[in-house]
Amino acid sequence: MNAPVLETEEHQALRAAVAALGKRYGRDYMTRVTGAEGHPEELWSEAAKLGYLGVNLPEEYGGGGCGISELSIVLEELGAAGSPLLMMVVSPAICGTVISRFGTKEQKRAWLPGLADGSRTMAFGITEPDAGSNSHRITTTARKDDDGTWLLSGRKVFVSGVDIADATLIVGRTSDARTGRLKPCLFIVARDTPGFGRRRIDMELQAPEKQFELTFDDVRLPADALVGDEDAGLLQLFAGLNPERIMTAAFAIGMGRYAVARAVAYARERTVWKDAIGAHQAIAHPLAQAHIELELARLMMQKAARLYDDGDDVGAGEAANMAKYAAAEACVRAVDQSVHTLGGNGLTREFGLASLITGSRVARIAPVSREMILNYVSHQTLGLPKSY
Ligand SMILES: Cc1cc2nc3c(=O)[nH]c(=O)nc-3n(C[C@H](O)[C@H](O)[C@H](O)COP(=O)(O)OP(=O)(O)OC[C@H]3O[C@@H](n4cnc5c(N)ncnc54)[C@H](O)[C@@H]3O)c2cc1C
């Protein structure tokens, strides 16, 4: 896949450099790390050292001073090489963005240099067992004590990487949210805070990043655990969620590209009749379609990233949702067709494609499901009435 003409020379150079890094690690490395119950620490720290993980963070805090456009290139290219870093979606993209935009000077000093140089990571938790897609129903609550500290109680589920993250950015609500309307507040909860419990969820996914159920049992947090303004939570939250959607699109496009490249290489060689199987249009056309769909999804991702980097949060919201949708659907179809192209080998451990079937579904479900994006576009873009 050629780099699109819409990108600057710097973007194309970044793509090429990250692709070269990814090539040195690749899917075999990720499979090894996952099999040993480890984490891709070498890749994480090398990517950080080269300035890729903090490319979107402010220069004065050790970042690259660029935006989500550049960060999404990094994740897409690592994914296309078979070694995506899922924690990039949360650590620099959501948490780094929220702290950069709304954190105090002290919070920025405490977190951004570490997020940029990869020495610290932060997870992000919004999903709750009884709320799921309906984040208006979240009940994790923070109560302010007389001394200004906070007491956080509640539960979260499916939160990625909590075991390796130094802290988790938790979306709670303040206890005076009497109207029932979402009034989210963001809190930094350090990993070893007393009362902060985690239980690993046994997922059918082959990835080094694990998911956790979290419990907060009157977890006492310092006054400065609150990020941003207590009364502007929704705006601050969306500032982080748009990059999350754009980065999930990058994750999906990278995975789809990886799968298609493997299938194309196989289809060029594998011969069971006169010609290689790639000469049969029943094999070639679906791969061509997958390639087209991934390219189209990337265009929407670039639009969303550009709008976001230009400061248009509202415009970026719609585009980021559409990009996430398009990329997830393209990824699911690309992986499905790629596995099929390899016949029986598509299901072998040796070729390593079958586990991408579950992996590719992640982007369809998280961070917001396909249906919730269709709901969003139905209501917000098309003005159709709501059924729920
Ligand atoms: C691998 C993985 C990693 C994750 N990492 C994180 C993380 O780091 N942090 C975090 O906070 N969360 C994380 N999540 C959670 C993820 O964001 C949620 O799973 C997702 O938002 C869906 O919520 P749910 O699973 O409760 O599904 P539900 O909300 O129960 O939905 C179930 C199904 O019903 C459909 N549905 C629900 N409501 C409607 C409606 N109104 N109209 C039509 N259809 C509807 C949904 O589309 C879905 O298909 C992760 C999930 C996975 C799988």
Ligand as a Chemical Component Dictionary entry (heavy atoms), coordinates in Angstrom:
data_LIG
# 
_chem_comp.id                   LIG 
_chem_comp.type                 NON-POLYMER 
_chem_comp.pdbx_formal_charge   0 
_chem_comp.three_letter_code    LIG 
# 
loop_
_chem_comp_atom.comp_id 
_chem_comp_atom.atom_id 
_chem_comp_atom.alt_atom_id 
_chem_comp_atom.type_symbol 
_chem_comp_atom.charge 
_chem_comp_atom.model_Cartn_x 
_chem_comp_atom.model_Cartn_y 
_chem_comp_atom.model_Cartn_z 
_chem_comp_atom.pdbx_ordinal 
LIG C1  C1  C 0 -10.355 -6.025 24.010 1  
LIG C2  C2  C 0 -11.144 -4.930 24.643 2  
LIG C3  C3  C 0 -10.459 -3.886 25.247 3  
LIG C4  C4  C 0 -11.171 -2.882 25.899 4  
LIG N1  N1  N 0 -10.473 -1.897 26.543 5  
LIG C5  C5  C 0 -11.155 -0.966 27.262 6  
LIG C6  C6  C 0 -10.456 0.028  28.009 7  
LIG O1  O1  O 0 -9.213  0.076  28.027 8  
LIG N2  N2  N 0 -11.164 0.906  28.759 9  
LIG C7  C7  C 0 -12.532 0.885  28.803 10 
LIG O2  O2  O 0 -13.120 1.709  29.494 11 
LIG N3  N3  N 0 -13.235 -0.050 28.083 12 
LIG C8  C8  C 0 -12.589 -0.958 27.325 13 
LIG N4  N4  N 0 -13.281 -1.905 26.602 14 
LIG C9  C9  C 0 -14.731 -1.945 26.703 15 
LIG C10 C10 C 0 -15.486 -1.528 25.429 16 
LIG O3  O3  O 0 -15.372 -0.150 25.223 17 
LIG C11 C11 C 0 -16.936 -2.016 25.578 18 
LIG O4  O4  O 0 -16.902 -3.427 25.487 19 
LIG C12 C12 C 0 -17.869 -1.412 24.574 20 
LIG O5  O5  O 0 -18.059 -0.041 24.844 21 
LIG C13 C13 C 0 -19.245 -2.117 24.562 22 
LIG O6  O6  O 0 -19.788 -2.207 25.856 23 
LIG P1  P1  P 0 -20.325 -3.623 26.387 24 
LIG O7  O7  O 0 -19.260 -4.626 26.174 25 
LIG O8  O8  O 0 -20.849 -3.433 27.754 26 
LIG O9  O9  O 0 -21.511 -4.008 25.411 27 
LIG P2  P2  P 0 -23.056 -3.657 25.581 28 
LIG O10 O10 O 0 -23.228 -2.198 25.815 29 
LIG O11 O11 O 0 -23.671 -4.598 26.531 30 
LIG O12 O12 O 0 -23.589 -3.974 24.110 31 
LIG C14 C14 C 0 -23.808 -5.303 23.655 32 
LIG C15 C15 C 0 -24.323 -5.245 22.226 33 
LIG O13 O13 O 0 -25.562 -4.511 22.183 34 
LIG C16 C16 C 0 -25.470 -3.472 21.235 35 
LIG N5  N5  N 0 -26.236 -2.304 21.708 36 
LIG C17 C17 C 0 -26.212 -1.740 22.955 37 
LIG N6  N6  N 0 -27.021 -0.665 22.981 38 
LIG C18 C18 C 0 -27.575 -0.544 21.743 39 
LIG C19 C19 C 0 -28.491 0.373  21.137 40 
LIG N7  N7  N 0 -29.003 1.407  21.798 41 
LIG N8  N8  N 0 -28.805 0.188  19.841 42 
LIG C20 C20 C 0 -28.275 -0.852 19.139 43 
LIG N9  N9  N 0 -27.424 -1.748 19.651 44 
LIG C21 C21 C 0 -27.065 -1.591 20.926 45 
LIG C22 C22 C 0 -23.995 -3.142 21.132 46 
LIG O14 O14 O 0 -23.671 -2.543 19.899 47 
LIG C23 C23 C 0 -23.358 -4.517 21.275 48 
LIG O15 O15 O 0 -23.324 -5.174 20.039 49 
LIG C24 C24 C 0 -12.590 -2.905 25.922 50 
LIG C25 C25 C 0 -13.276 -3.949 25.291 51 
LIG C26 C26 C 0 -12.566 -4.961 24.662 52 
LIG C27 C27 C 0 -13.333 -6.071 24.018 53 
# 
loop_
_chem_comp_bond.comp_id 
_chem_comp_bond.atom_id_1 
_chem_comp_bond.atom_id_2 
_chem_comp_bond.value_order 
_chem_comp_bond.pdbx_ordinal 
LIG C1  C2  SING 1  
LIG C2  C3  SING 2  
LIG C2  C26 DOUB 3  
LIG C3  C4  DOUB 4  
LIG C4  N1  SING 5  
LIG C4  C24 SING 6  
LIG N1  C5  DOUB 7  
LIG C5  C6  SING 8  
LIG C5  C8  SING 9  
LIG C6  O1  DOUB 10 
LIG C6  N2  SING 11 
LIG N2  C7  SING 12 
LIG C7  O2  DOUB 13 
LIG C7  N3  SING 14 
LIG N3  C8  DOUB 15 
LIG C8  N4  SING 16 
LIG N4  C9  SING 17 
LIG N4  C24 SING 18 
LIG C9  C10 SING 19 
LIG C10 O3  SING 20 
LIG C10 C11 SING 21 
LIG C11 O4  SING 22 
LIG C11 C12 SING 23 
LIG C12 O5  SING 24 
LIG C12 C13 SING 25 
LIG C13 O6  SING 26 
LIG O6  P1  SING 27 
LIG P1  O7  DOUB 28 
LIG P1  O8  SING 29 
LIG P1  O9  SING 30 
LIG O9  P2  SING 31 
LIG P2  O10 DOUB 32 
LIG P2  O11 SING 33 
LIG P2  O12 SING 34 
LIG O12 C14 SING 35 
LIG C14 C15 SING 36 
LIG C15 O13 SING 37 
LIG C15 C23 SING 38 
LIG O13 C16 SING 39 
LIG C16 N5  SING 40 
LIG C16 C22 SING 41 
LIG N5  C17 SING 42 
LIG N5  C21 SING 43 
LIG C17 N6  DOUB 44 
LIG N6  C18 SING 45 
LIG C18 C19 SING 46 
LIG C18 C21 DOUB 47 
LIG C19 N7  SING 48 
LIG C19 N8  DOUB 49 
LIG N8  C20 SING 50 
LIG C20 N9  DOUB 51 
LIG N9  C21 SING 52 
LIG C22 O14 SING 53 
LIG C22 C23 SING 54 
LIG C23 O15 SING 55 
LIG C24 C25 DOUB 56 
LIG C25 C26 SING 57 
LIG C26 C27 SING 58 
# 
